[in-house]
């Protein structure tokens, strides 16, 4: 088999697995369609953020854990069990040199308390998924933000990271979640 066809098959396999994940998680979360997950993310909801070795500084969440141009991927705890968030992280986020370490829990209310920040349902990824967005839109993707804006966003992300409850996974290689909340 040539490299070109291997790459094509690998991409096809990855796309198929992702599609199956979305279907499976949708059926699980909706309890086979018996439960509706609202589009609005309530302030009382707890958000789960997967944490890799890159998101930690001396065992505590870094501001970078909540910084991104496209939005920060989180699971909605009311609808997604921590073991499912862990499974997703291990399947889709953990790619060397990134290694899954645990989960961080933070309230939607705290995220929204930062000026311009919001939590938006993003079920196109899977039902029970949301994105944390900071309200800054770059004219050109990847372009540096003005220094004052970048400083403000980093300070806000630091507040969120400091308030997040990080729980190190005692058994990161297993599927089950034994870390608590």
Secondary structure, DSSP 8 states (H G I E B T S, - for coil): --HHHHHHHHHHHHHHHHHHHHHHHHHHHTTTTTS---SS--TT-EEEEEEEGGGEETTEE-GGGG--SS-EEEEETTTS-HHHHHHHHHHHT--TT--EEEEEEEEHHHHHTSTT-EEEE-TTT-TTEEEEE-S---SSTT----HHHHHHHHHHHHHHHHHSEEEE-TTTTSSS--S--
